[in-house]
């Protein structure tokens, strides 16, 4: 009897962990024409996000390596004006290279997001964004609403909060107050991301994050 109860308790403890990997079903489509699809699991969506951020970091490596090499080669000769001009020209070239790589990467991402409702990370994880009626999310819902509008809303909120802090404490606040304000703004800036992370595990809300609620979308398995 004790063994049975113990196994049940272990099962109850494992259920929240299993929800990280398991998908749930949701009905999409207009009334009378619904289809059931499997929602993407939290693990799939987190992995897709990590892949996208990882690619962005990798694209910065060439410029970082170039800048480090230039600094090592010129660390003893930057006092000379000609060497400084050559150094900054080369550094700007490295930054330009990163910008070109990001432009190519962004174009590929935009193409996949508009045509397939997937970023590169989502494509690798075999998940996609669809509208609540089951249609492909496309440019408006997947790019304009989920990415651009959401980012603008977060930026506006941060600017409003910064304005409030400046109005309350003044522009010429002492260093201690300025540091506290900076820390508070940093914490607030991560709150939307934290909220979205928590919402990934809320099966009762179909794992819709703030972006999904704004764009009226689901992230589902392909």
Order of alpha helices (4+ residues) and beta strands (2+ residues): alpha-beta-beta-alpha-alpha-alpha-beta-alpha-alpha-alpha-beta
